[in-house]
């Protein structure tokens, strides 16, 4: 390795790393503060859990009912109006108190809190997203009390709103640096509380420490990677320090040091399906003049270059991610917090969610700007799984103030979050906000405002999103910045030709799903459709009397004012009216899956014109009727299964016009192949009516029209389009690489028959498999089980007389699988 070094200094924001080297008197000691209590101000104290929130503490002390159950949300709005306090008492020994440098570290304070140590005010908190480091002088004693006194967020927000020159779109929430979705969204509840959402600790050290480090990739060639280490020290003094790095020692003469180095024959980090997610071990040791180890960091780094490429062409300007010089077609979804009360989310929840993303063949998630900057473990998993992260700053669907206090708070927040997350190779993009520019220009936010008001509000927007944030991203990281998503909304014709797009003509404007095929942008970063949770999941927050459209409980968990009516409107277009509530719930998932996959496949067929498709949304933060493909409890909806198929690297996709059928092959992999495409025209009883074999070759990273059929001259010559389908199989050798069943008519026009499904259970070393068989064709077969778990396939078409084997995934391994735990449900079961 060749190494060169230069140094310079600047002010730092402290981030502490655990150490492992022996440091004698300079040992760094951490003490976590536990045994918390909380109360409504002036009332009785109760035990509290930190990290946590006031809603969870009220619930755990049986002072309120479950906020997610039935319509309890509506009964809990009083919590936001009260003042709450948290306190912890702790003892220290005298030796600890006499240390030179003792710091109190806390973060995730929700949101306005005065912090007292032994009745002395030591800080005022006003930003949920900021970490606080308070150096303590003489305040600590042997017996101590730490107290957080929270002011009502809404009360403070409304005061800020009243004092602002103009009334901003987004109402009072825009003045508060806390998760915006806490104020309610069209998929989530309004539960505005307070609390301490991260651990609180004391930390002591008596020498300089490594406070931050960042390794970036400067350039990559076939034989070497030019790299850069930036390292920062805390409590830097006039002493000389050395850094032990890569077997060499470097003298550190300032708070910040830059070391350029080279990796020969580098192994690169790639998104999933494009290559390995390679990491290099990293060891940094801070040494005193005498060679004593003062601090040590053990971590890792990766080598990769990610660029957002906007290339002008005759149609507009493209939008694509390029990793290590290779264009990546982005396939994924929009991610919101896994739980409204995010302190309940642990490592197993993150693993389950992100493994589900990988299982559905996704390579990107967009962390949406109305939620939270996620836990480090989330990004660690994305690194290891090869999931790219489009990271929004936490601003959404509003205009924000531009006063000095607000901007300074945002600057601190942004610096801390950029520096925390920049170490992760999965971070592909920083985006300023979600739909703020779109709302300002096309949602009527400027109406009835004076020219002065319009000019001032837009100037504040530009200061924040075109000056402050991009400058910070540029100075602190080598990741690209995107001002606002979308670049243009559907009201602007440019949305199809420039940048990323959110297309909500389908859903909000009740346009037909086929419009996805007509309005394909350069990169689709939001589109979607709602569905209900499955019946078993609904039963967890309801009772029987709640199970009808329009009930108070169903309406409480459906936050879109037109949601159920829009689902019903689309349902009537393509399906017969269901006979009961279960049928409506089931069909909502089928509609969602079919509609969203029309969008996914339209975008994929259009590559390289379009280079990304991210549907809204991946998950839920509470049991909601929403756009998610994975419900709050982790169940896969029909959409998640369908997306898994539509996101496969090799895809057969069909488009039917009035008299023709067009068949496409899309390949996102870097390998092409010769193959045979088998077209079998089959009726619902399993009779083969006609077949065609096409020998062809598909190419790496391509989308191409394979064949166009005339429906009248070939497939429908017997006029049985409502009793048959086209079974399309891609064969590479003897392997079925992809299979597509194409239907010629809408589901409501299909002449479906009652089914007789048989099922056998087989056990192997990995668990249990079902083998199912039907005497007639089954449309959208749903398999249900009383066991907790997930089926390998679900909500699928089952041809007549064709057995299908399906694995059952169950974390709590069951000794015996009772066949009576299985039930089947399909389109025919929704009929009277």
C-alpha positions in Angstrom: 0.0 0.0 0.0 1.2 3.5 -0.8 0.2 6.2 1.7 0.3 10.0 1.8 -1.0 12.2 4.6 -2.1 15.8 5.2 -3.7 17.4 8.2 -6.1 20.3 9.1 -8.5 21.2 11.9 -12.1 22.1 12.3 -14.8 21.9 15.0 -16.3 18.5 15.6 -19.5 17.0 16.8 -18.7 14.2 19.2 -19.5 10.6 18.4 -18.0 8.1 20.8 -16.8 4.6 20.0 -16.3 1.6 22.3 -12.7 0.7 22.8 -10.9 -2.6 23.5 -7.2 -1.8 24.0 -5.8 -1.6 27.6 -5.3 2.0 28.7 -4.4 1.8 32.4 -5.3 5.3 33.8 -6.8 6.4 30.5 -9.5 3.7 30.5 -12.8 4.9 29.0 -15.7 4.0 31.3 -19.4 4.0 30.4 -22.2 3.8 32.9 -25.8 3.5 31.6 -28.4 5.2 33.7 -31.3 2.9 34.5 -34.2 2.6 37.0 -36.3 5.3 35.4 -39.7 6.6 36.6 -42.2 8.9 34.9 -45.3 10.8 35.8 -47.8 13.4 34.7 -46.4 16.6 36.3 -47.6 16.9 39.9 -49.0 13.3 39.9 -47.8 9.9 41.2 -44.5 8.4 39.9 -44.6 5.1 38.0 -41.9 2.8 36.7 -40.7 3.7 33.2 -38.7 1.9 30.5 -35.9 3.8 28.8 -35.6 3.7 25.8 -39.3 4.1 25.4 -42.2 6.6 25.3 -44.9 7.9 27.5 -47.6 5.9 25.6 -45.7 2.7 26.2 -45.1 3.5 29.8 -48.7 4.4 30.4 -49.7 1.1 28.7 -47.2 -1.1 30.7 -48.5 0.4 34.0 -52.1 -0.4 33.0 -53.0 3.3 32.9 -54.3 3.2 29.3 -55.4 0.4 26.9 -53.4 -0.8 23.9 -53.2 2.3 21.6 -53.5 0.0 18.5 -56.5 -2.0 19.7 -59.9 -1.2 18.2 -60.5 2.6 18.2 -58.4 3.3 21.3 -56.3 5.8 19.4 -59.3 8.2 19.6 -59.4 8.0 23.4 -55.8 8.9 23.9 -55.5 12.3 22.4 -55.4 13.9 25.8 -51.8 12.6 26.3 -50.4 15.2 23.9 -51.8 18.1 26.1 -50.1 17.0 29.4 -46.7 17.8 30.9 -44.7 14.7 31.6 -41.5 14.1 33.6 -38.9 11.3 33.7 -36.3 10.9 36.4 -33.6 8.4 37.4 -31.6 8.3 40.6 -28.1 6.8 40.5 -25.1 6.6 42.8 -21.4 7.0 41.9 -18.2 6.4 43.8 -15.9 9.3 44.6 -13.1 8.1 42.3 -15.5 8.3 39.3 -16.6 11.8 40.2 -13.0 13.0 40.4 -12.2 12.1 36.8 -11.1 15.0 34.6 -13.6 14.6 31.8 -17.1 13.2 32.4 -19.8 13.5 29.7 -23.5 12.9 29.8 -24.6 11.5 26.5 -28.3 11.2 25.4 -30.2 11.3 22.1 -33.7 10.6 20.7 -35.3 13.1 23.1 -38.9 13.5 22.1 -38.9 16.5 21.9 -39.0 19.6 24.1 -37.4 18.9 27.4 -35.5 20.7 30.1 -32.8 18.5 31.5 -31.9 18.8 35.2 -29.0 17.2 37.1 -29.4 17.5 40.8 -31.9 20.4 40.3 -29.5 22.3 38.0 -30.7 23.0 34.5 -28.0 21.6 32.2 -29.7 21.6 28.8 -32.8 22.4 26.8 -33.7 19.9 24.1 -35.7 20.7 21.0 -34.7 18.2 18.3 -35.6 14.5 18.3 -32.9 13.8 15.7 -29.9 15.3 17.6 -27.5 13.6 20.0 -26.5 15.7 23.0 -23.1 15.6 24.7 -23.0 17.5 28.0 -19.6 17.9 29.7 -20.2 17.8 33.5 -18.1 19.9 35.7 -18.9 19.9 39.5 -22.5 18.9 39.4 -22.1 15.2 40.0 -22.4 13.8 43.6 -22.3 10.4 45.2 -26.1 10.4 45.0 -27.6 12.0 41.9 -31.0 12.6 40.2 -31.3 13.2 36.5 -34.7 14.6 35.4 -36.2 15.4 32.0 -39.2 17.7 32.1 -41.2 17.6 28.9 -43.3 20.4 27.5 -46.3 19.5 25.4 -45.1 19.3 21.8 -48.3 20.6 20.2 -48.5 23.5 22.6 -44.9 24.6 21.7 -45.5 24.0 18.0 -48.6 26.1 17.9 -46.8 28.9 19.7 -44.0 28.8 17.1 -46.7 28.7 14.4 -48.4 31.8 15.9 -45.1 33.7 16.1 -44.1 32.8 12.5 -44.8 35.6 10.0 -46.7 33.2 7.7 -48.9 30.2 8.2 -47.0 27.4 6.5 -48.4 24.3 4.7 -48.2 21.4 7.0 -49.6 23.3 10.0 -47.9 23.1 13.4 -45.8 19.9 12.8 -43.4 21.8 10.5 -42.0 23.8 13.4 -41.0 20.7 15.3 -38.0 18.5 14.6 -39.6 15.2 15.5 -40.9 12.4 13.3 -43.6 14.1 11.2 -45.7 11.0 11.0 -46.4 11.2 14.7 -48.9 13.9 13.9 -50.9 11.4 11.8 -50.7 10.4 8.2 -52.9 8.7 5.7 -51.6 5.3 6.9 -50.9 6.0 10.5 -52.3 7.3 13.8 -51.9 10.5 15.6 -50.3 9.7 18.9 -48.1 12.7 19.9 -46.3 11.9 23.1 -42.8 12.3 24.6 -40.1 10.3 26.0 -36.4 9.2 26.0 -36.0 6.9 23.0 -32.3 6.1 23.3 -30.2 4.9 26.2 -28.7 7.6 28.5 -25.1 7.2 29.7 -22.2 8.7 31.5 -18.8 8.4 29.9 -15.5 9.3 31.3 -12.1 9.5 29.7 -8.9 11.3 30.6 -7.2 11.6 27.3 -7.9 12.3 23.6 -10.2 9.8 21.9 -11.2 8.8 18.4 -14.5 10.6 18.0 -15.2 9.9 14.3 -13.7 8.2 11.3 -14.7 7.9 7.7 -13.2 5.9 4.9 -14.2 6.9 1.4 -13.4 5.6 -2.1 -11.7 8.2 -4.3 -11.3 6.1 -7.5 -11.3 2.4 -8.6 -9.4 0.7 -11.4 -9.0 -2.9 -12.3 -5.8 -3.1 -10.2 -6.2 -0.7 -7.3 -8.5 1.5 -5.3 -7.5 5.0 -4.1 -8.9 5.5 -0.6 -9.1 8.1 2.0 -9.3 7.9 5.8 -10.6 11.0 7.7 -10.2 10.7 11.5 -11.2 13.1 14.2 -10.2 13.3 17.8 -12.0 14.7 20.9 -10.4 16.5 23.8 -7.4 17.2 21.6 -4.6 19.1 23.5 -1.1 20.1 22.8 0.3 16.6 23.3 1.5 14.7 20.3 -0.5 11.6 19.3 0.1 8.8 16.8 -2.3 6.6 14.8 -1.6 3.0 14.2 -3.3 2.2 10.9 -2.5 -0.5 8.4 0.7 -1.4 10.2 2.1 2.1 10.1 2.2 5.0 12.5 1.1 8.5 11.6 1.7 11.6 13.8 -1.5 13.5 14.5 -1.1 17.2 15.1 -4.7 18.4 14.9 -8.2 17.4 15.6 -8.7 16.2 12.1 -6.3 14.1 10.0 -6.6 12.9 6.4 -4.7 9.8 5.3 -4.8 8.7 1.6 -4.0 5.1 0.9 -4.2 2.5 -1.8 -5.7 -1.0 -1.9 -4.2 -3.2 -4.5 -6.4 -5.6 -6.4 -9.5 -4.5 -4.5 -12.6 -6.6 -3.8 -15.7 -4.4 -4.3 -19.0 -4.0 -2.6 -22.0 -4.6 -4.9 -25.8 -4.4 -4.5 -27.4 -7.9 -4.3 -27.5 -9.9 -7.6 -24.7 -7.7 -9.0 -21.8 -9.2 -6.9 -20.5 -9.8 -3.4 -20.9 -7.4 -0.5 -17.2 -7.4 0.4 -15.9 -5.7 3.6 -12.4 -5.1 4.8 -11.5 -5.2 8.5 -10.5 -1.9 10.0 -8.4 -1.4 13.2 -7.4 2.1 14.4 -5.3 2.7 17.5 -4.7 6.1 19.0 -1.3 6.1 20.7 0.3 8.5 23.2 3.8 9.9 22.8 5.0 7.0 24.9 3.2 4.4 22.7 0.4 3.8 25.2 -2.9 2.8 23.5 -5.4 5.5 24.4 -8.3 4.4 22.2 -9.1 1.7 19.7 -11.7 1.2 17.0 -12.5 -2.1 15.4 -14.8 -1.8 12.5 -14.9 -2.4 8.7 -15.0 -0.6 5.4 -16.0 -1.3 1.8 -14.8 -0.2 -1.5 -17.4 1.1 -4.0 -18.5 4.1 -6.0 -22.1 4.9 -6.3 -23.3 7.7 -8.6 -26.7 9.2 -9.5 -26.4 9.6 -13.2 -28.6 12.3 -14.9 -27.8 12.1 -18.6 -29.6 14.3 -21.1 -31.0 12.6 -24.2 -33.6 13.4 -26.9 -36.4 12.6 -24.5 -35.3 14.6 -21.5 -32.9 13.7 -18.7 -32.4 10.2 -17.2 -32.2 9.2 -13.6 -30.3 6.0 -12.7 -27.9 4.6 -10.1 -24.5 3.5 -11.2 -22.4 1.3 -8.9 -18.7 0.7 -9.7 -19.4 1.9 -13.3 -22.3 -0.5 -13.8 -25.9 0.7 -14.3 -28.3 -0.8 -11.7 -32.0 -1.2 -12.3 -33.5 -0.3 -8.9 -36.2 -2.6 -7.7 -37.7 -2.0 -4.3 -40.1 0.0 -2.2 -40.6 2.9 0.2 -39.8 2.1 3.9 -41.5 3.7 6.9 -40.7 2.9 10.6 -41.5 -0.7 11.5 -43.5 0.4 14.6 -45.1 3.7 15.5 -43.3 3.2 18.8 -39.9 2.5 17.3 -38.2 1.6 20.6 -40.1 -1.7 20.4 -38.2 -2.6 17.2 -35.3 -4.9 17.9 -32.7 -6.7 15.8 -35.0 -9.6 15.0 -37.7 -7.2 13.6 -35.1 -5.6 11.4 -33.7 -8.9 10.2 -37.2 -10.2 9.4 -38.1 -7.1 7.4 -34.9 -6.8 5.4 -34.7 -10.6 4.7 -38.3 -10.2 3.4 -37.0 -7.4 1.1 -34.3 -9.7 -0.2 -36.6 -12.6 -0.5 -38.8 -10.4 -2.7 -35.8 -9.7 -5.0 -35.4 -6.1 -4.0 -32.1 -4.2 -4.2 -33.2 -0.8 -2.8 -35.3 0.7 -0.1 -36.1 4.4 0.2 -36.2 5.6 3.8 -39.0 8.0 3.6 -38.7 11.6 4.9 -41.6 11.7 7.3 -40.3 9.0 9.6 -36.9 8.6 11.3 -33.3 8.1 10.6 -33.1 4.4 11.2 -31.0 2.5 13.8 -27.4 1.6 12.9 -28.4 -2.0 12.8 -30.8 -1.3 9.9 -28.0 0.1 7.8 -25.6 -2.7 8.9 -28.1 -5.2 7.5 -28.5 -3.3 4.3 -24.7 -3.3 3.9 -24.5 -7.1 4.4 -27.5 -7.9 2.3 -26.6 -5.6 -0.6 -29.7 -3.4 -0.3 -29.1 0.2 -1.6 -30.6 2.9 0.6 -32.1 6.1 -0.7 -32.0 8.2 2.4 -34.4 11.1 2.8 -33.8 13.9 5.3 -36.7 14.1 7.6 -38.9 16.6 5.8 -42.2 15.6 4.1 -45.3 17.1 2.4 -44.9 20.6 3.9 -43.0 23.9 3.8 -40.6 24.6 6.7 -39.5 27.8 8.5 -36.2 29.4 7.7 -35.5 31.4 10.9 -32.0 31.2 12.4 -32.9 28.9 15.3 -34.6 26.4 13.1 -31.8 26.4 10.5 -29.1 25.9 13.1 -31.0 23.0 14.6 -31.4 21.4 11.2 -27.7 21.9 10.5 -26.7 20.2 13.7 -29.1 17.3 12.9 -27.9 16.9 9.3 -24.2 17.0 10.3 -24.7 14.3 12.9 -26.8 12.1 10.7 -24.6 12.4 7.7 -21.5 11.6 9.7 -23.3 8.6 11.4 -24.5 7.1 8.2 -21.7 7.9 5.7 -19.7 4.9 6.8 -22.3 2.5 5.3 -21.6 1.4 1.7 -25.4 0.9 1.2 -26.1 4.6 1.3 -26.7 5.5 -2.4 -28.4 8.9 -2.2 -29.3 11.7 0.2 -32.7 13.4 -0.7 -33.7 16.7 0.8 -37.4 16.0 1.2 -40.5 14.2 0.2 -43.0 16.1 -2.1 -42.3 19.6 -0.6 -41.5 21.1 -4.0 -44.3 19.2 -5.7 -46.8 20.4 -3.1 -45.7 24.0 -3.3 -45.9 24.1 -7.1 -49.0 21.9 -7.7 -51.1 21.4 -4.6 -52.5 24.9 -4.3 -50.3 25.9 -1.4 -49.6 29.3 -3.1 -53.2 30.3 -3.6 -54.5 33.2 -1.6 -51.0 34.2 -0.6 -49.4 37.6 -1.3 -46.3 38.0 -3.5 -44.2 38.8 -0.5 -45.4 35.6 1.3 -44.8 33.4 -1.7 -41.3 34.9 -2.2 -40.3 34.5 1.4 -41.6 30.9 1.9 -39.8 29.8 -1.3 -36.6 31.6 -0.3 -36.6 29.6 3.0 -37.2 26.4 1.0 -34.2 27.2 -1.2 -32.0 28.1 1.7 -32.7 24.7 3.3 -32.9 22.3 0.4 -30.7 23.9 -2.3 -28.1 25.5 0.0 -27.7 24.1 3.5 -28.3 20.4 3.0 -26.6 19.9 -0.4 -23.5 21.8 0.9 -23.3 19.6 4.0 -23.7 16.4 2.0 -21.0 17.6 -0.4 -18.6 18.6 2.3 -19.0 15.6 4.5 -19.5 12.7 2.1 -19.0 11.6 -1.5 -22.7 10.6 -1.8 -24.9 12.4 -4.3 -27.8 14.7 -3.2 -31.3 15.0 -4.7 -33.3 18.1 -3.8 -36.8 16.7 -3.6 -38.7 13.6 -4.6 -40.4 13.8 -7.1 -38.6 16.1 -9.4 -41.9 16.9 -11.1 -45.4 15.7 -10.1 -48.1 14.3 -12.3 -49.5 17.7 -12.9 -46.4 18.7 -14.9 -45.8 16.9 -18.3 -42.1 16.8 -17.5 -42.7 14.1 -14.9 -42.4 11.4 -17.6 -39.2 12.7 -19.1 -37.0 14.2 -16.3 -35.8 12.9 -12.9 -37.9 10.7 -10.6 -41.7 10.6 -10.4 -44.5 9.8 -8.0 -47.5 8.7 -10.0 -50.7 8.8 -8.1 -53.2 9.2 -11.0 -53.8 5.5 -10.2 -55.5 5.7 -6.8 -56.0 9.4 -6.0 -57.5 10.2 -9.4 -59.1 6.7 -9.8 -57.3 6.2 -13.2 -57.3 2.6 -14.6 -54.2 0.5 -13.8 -53.5 0.4 -17.6 -52.4 4.0 -17.3 -49.2 2.6 -15.7 -48.4 1.3 -19.2 -49.0 4.7 -20.8 -47.2 7.0 -18.3 -43.8 5.6 -17.7 -41.2 8.0 -16.2 -37.4 7.8 -16.1 -37.5 6.5 -12.5 -40.7 5.7 -10.5 -40.0 6.4 -6.8 -43.6 6.2 -5.7 -46.8 4.5 -6.9 -49.2 2.2 -5.2 -52.6 0.9 -4.2 -54.2 0.1 -0.8 -55.3 -3.2 0.6 -56.6 -4.6 3.9 -54.6 -6.9 6.2 -55.5 -10.6 6.0 -58.4 -11.7 8.3 -56.2 -13.3 10.9 -54.3 -10.1 11.3 -57.5 -8.0 11.5 -58.7 -10.2 14.3 -55.8 -9.1 16.4 -57.2 -5.5 16.8 -60.9 -6.1 16.4 -63.9 -8.0 17.7 -66.6 -9.6 15.5 -68.9 -6.7 15.7 -66.2 -4.4 14.1 -66.0 -6.5 10.9 -67.9 -4.4 8.3 -67.0 -1.5 6.1 -67.8 1.7 7.9 -67.5 0.5 11.5 -65.7 2.8 13.9 -62.8 0.5 14.3 -62.3 -0.2 10.6 -62.5 3.6 9.9 -60.0 4.2 12.7 -57.5 1.9 10.9 -58.3 3.3 7.5 -56.7 6.8 7.5 -57.4 7.7 3.9 -60.8 9.6 3.7 -61.7 7.9 0.4 -59.7 4.7 0.9 -62.4 2.0 1.2 -64.5 3.7 -1.5 -61.6 3.7 -3.9 -60.9 0.0 -3.2 -64.5 -0.7 -3.9 -64.5 1.3 -7.1 -61.5 -0.5 -8.5 -63.0 -3.8 -7.3 -66.2 -3.3 -9.3 -64.2 -2.7 -12.5 -62.4 -6.1 -12.5 -64.2 -8.4 -10.0 -67.7 -9.5 -9.1 -69.0 -8.0 -5.9 -67.8 -10.2 -2.9 -70.4 -11.9 -0.8 -69.0 -10.8 2.6 -66.4 -8.9 4.5 -63.8 -11.6 4.2 -64.2 -11.6 0.4 -63.8 -7.9 0.3 -60.6 -8.1 2.4 -59.2 -10.9 0.2 -60.1 -9.2 -3.1 -58.5 -5.9 -1.9 -55.1 -7.7 -1.7 -55.6 -9.3 -5.2 -56.4 -5.9 -6.8 -53.4 -4.4 -5.1 -51.1 -7.1 -6.3 -52.3 -7.1 -9.9 -52.4 -3.3 -10.2 -49.0 -2.6 -8.7 -47.4 -5.4 -10.7 -48.8 -3.8 -13.9 -46.7 -0.8 -12.8 -43.6 -2.7 -11.9 -43.5 -4.6 -15.2 -44.3 -1.5 -17.3 -41.3 0.2 -15.7 -39.0 -2.8 -16.2 -40.1 -3.3 -19.9 -39.1 0.3 -20.5 -35.4 -0.1 -19.5 -33.1 1.7 -20.1 -35.5 4.6 -20.5 -36.8 3.8 -17.0 -34.2 2.6 -14.5 -36.1 2.1 -11.3 -39.4 1.1 -9.7 -40.1 1.7 -6.0 -43.7 1.1 -5.0 -45.4 2.7 -2.0 -45.1 1.1 0.5 -43.0 -1.7 2.0 -44.3 -1.9 5.5 -46.7 -0.5 8.2 -46.1 1.2 11.5 -49.3 -0.1 13.0 -52.2 -2.4 11.9 -53.5 -0.3 9.0 -55.5 -0.6 5.8 -52.7 0.9 3.7 -50.5 0.6 0.6 -48.0 -1.8 2.3 -47.0 -5.2 0.9 -46.0 -6.4 4.3 -48.4 -5.7 7.2 -47.5 -4.5 10.7 -47.3 -8.1 12.0 -44.8 -9.1 9.2 -47.3 -11.0 7.1 -46.8 -11.0 3.4 -49.8 -9.6 1.5 -50.5 -10.8 -2.0 -48.5 -7.9 -3.4 -45.3 -9.1 -1.7 -45.6 -12.5 -3.3 -46.4 -10.9 -6.6 -43.6 -8.4 -6.4 -41.2 -11.3 -5.7 -42.1 -12.7 -9.1 -42.2 -9.3 -11.0 -38.8 -8.4 -9.4 -37.0 -11.6 -10.6 -33.9 -10.8 -12.6 -35.3 -12.6 -15.6 -39.0 -11.7 -16.3 -41.5 -12.6 -18.9 -44.1 -9.8 -19.1 -47.2 -9.5 -21.3 -49.3 -6.7 -22.6 -52.6 -7.3 -24.2 -54.3 -4.9 -26.6 -57.8 -5.2 -28.1 -56.6 -7.8 -30.7 -53.0 -8.6 -29.9 -50.8 -10.0 -27.2 -47.2 -8.8 -26.8 -44.7 -10.9 -24.9 -41.4 -9.4 -23.5 -38.3 -10.7 -22.0 -36.6 -8.5 -19.4 -33.2 -9.4 -18.0 -31.4 -7.4 -15.3 -28.5 -9.9 -14.9 -25.2 -9.6 -16.6 -25.6 -12.9 -18.3 -27.6 -13.7 -21.5 -28.6 -17.1 -22.7 -30.3 -19.1 -25.4 -33.7 -20.5 -24.3 -37.0 -22.0 -25.5 -40.2 -20.2 -24.7 -43.2 -22.6 -24.5 -46.7 -21.2 -25.1 -49.5 -23.5 -24.0 -53.1 -22.5 -24.5 -55.0 -24.5 -21.8 -58.6 -24.5 -20.6 -59.7 -24.5 -17.0 -60.1 -28.3 -17.0 -56.5 -28.8 -18.0 -57.1 -29.6 -21.7 -54.2 -28.4 -24.0 -55.8 -26.5 -26.9 -52.7 -25.3 -28.8 -49.0 -24.7 -28.3 -46.1 -22.9 -29.8 -42.4 -23.2 -29.1 -40.1 -20.2 -29.8 -36.3 -20.7 -29.7 -34.6 -17.4 -29.0 -31.8 -15.7 -27.2 -32.0 -13.0 -24.6 -29.2 -10.6 -23.8 -27.6 -9.3 -20.6 -29.1 -6.2 -19.1 -31.9 -5.9 -21.7 -35.6 -5.6 -22.4 -36.9 -6.8 -25.7 -40.2 -7.7 -27.4 -40.1 -11.5 -27.9 -43.3 -12.1 -29.9 -46.6 -10.5 -30.8 -49.7 -12.8 -31.2 -52.9 -12.0 -32.9 -55.6 -13.0 -30.5 -58.3 -13.6 -33.1 -56.2 -15.6 -35.5 -54.5 -17.8 -33.0 -55.3 -18.0 -29.3 -59.0 -17.3 -29.3 -60.1 -19.1 -32.5 -62.4 -21.2 -30.4 -63.9 -18.2 -28.5 -63.1 -19.6 -25.1 -61.1 -16.6 -23.8 -63.2 -16.7 -20.6 -62.4 -20.4 -19.9 -58.7 -20.6 -20.8 -55.3 -19.0 -20.3 -51.9 -18.9 -21.8 -49.2 -20.7 -19.9 -45.8 -19.3 -20.8 -42.6 -21.0 -19.7 -39.0 -20.0 -20.3 -36.8 -23.1 -20.5 -33.1 -23.0 -20.3 -32.1 -26.6 -20.8 -34.6 -28.6 -18.7 -35.0 -25.9 -16.1 -38.1 -23.6 -16.0 -36.4 -20.3 -15.5 -39.6 -18.3 -15.4 -43.3 -18.9 -15.7 -46.1 -16.6 -16.6 -49.8 -17.3 -16.7 -51.6 -14.8 -18.9 -55.4 -14.3 -18.7 -57.3 -12.9 -21.6 -60.3 -11.4 -19.7 -60.9 -9.6 -16.4 -61.5 -11.9 -13.5 -65.2 -11.0 -13.3 -65.6 -12.4 -16.8 -63.8 -15.7 -16.1 -66.0 -18.8 -16.1 -64.4 -20.2 -12.9 -65.7 -23.5 -11.4 -66.0 -24.8 -7.9 -62.8 -26.6 -6.8 -61.8 -29.8 -5.1 -58.3 -29.3 -3.7 -56.4 -32.1 -2.1 -53.4 -31.6 0.1 -50.6 -33.8 1.4 -47.9 -33.0 4.0 -44.3 -34.0 3.6 -41.5 -33.5 6.1 -37.9 -33.2 5.3 -34.8 -32.0 7.1 -35.8 -28.3 6.6 -39.3 -28.6 7.8 -42.7 -29.3 6.2 -43.9 -29.1 2.6 -47.5 -29.0 1.2 -48.3 -30.7 -2.0 -51.6 -29.5 -3.4 -53.7 -30.6 -6.4 -57.0 -29.4 -7.9 -59.4 -30.9 -10.4 -60.0 -27.5 -12.1 -58.1 -24.3 -12.6 -57.9 -22.1 -9.4 -57.5 -18.4 -9.6 -55.5 -16.6 -6.9 -55.4 -19.4 -4.4 -54.8 -18.3 -0.8 -53.5 -20.9 1.7 -54.2 -20.2 5.3 -52.8 -21.9 8.4 -53.5 -21.7 12.1 -49.7 -22.0 12.6 -47.5 -18.9 12.8 -45.3 -18.8 9.7 -45.3 -18.1 6.0 -45.7 -20.2 2.8 -43.1 -20.1 0.1 -45.8 -19.3 -2.4 -49.3 -17.9 -1.9 -52.1 -16.1 -3.8 -51.1 -17.9 -7.0 -52.9 -19.5 -9.9 -53.1 -23.3 -9.7 -53.6 -25.2 -13.1 -55.9 -28.2 -13.1 -54.3 -31.6 -12.4 -50.9 -30.0 -11.7 -49.5 -30.7 -8.3 -47.5 -27.9 -6.6 -45.2 -28.3 -3.7 -44.9 -25.4 -1.2 -42.6 -25.1 1.7 -43.9 -23.7 5.0 -41.5 -21.4 6.8 -41.9 -21.4 10.6 -39.4 -20.0 13.1 -40.8 -21.9 16.1 -40.2 -25.3 14.7 -43.2 -27.5 15.0 -42.9 -31.2 15.6 -46.0 -32.2 13.6 -48.0 -30.4 10.9 -51.7 -31.0 11.3 -53.4 -31.0 7.9 -56.5 -29.7 9.5 -54.7 -26.5 10.2 -54.8 -25.7 6.5 -57.6 -24.1 4.6 -57.9 -22.7 1.0 -59.6 -19.7 -0.4 -59.8 -18.4 -3.9 -61.8 -16.1 -6.3 -64.7 -18.6 -6.5 -65.1 -18.5 -2.8 -66.0 -14.8 -2.9 -69.1 -15.5 -4.9 -72.6 -16.2 -3.5 
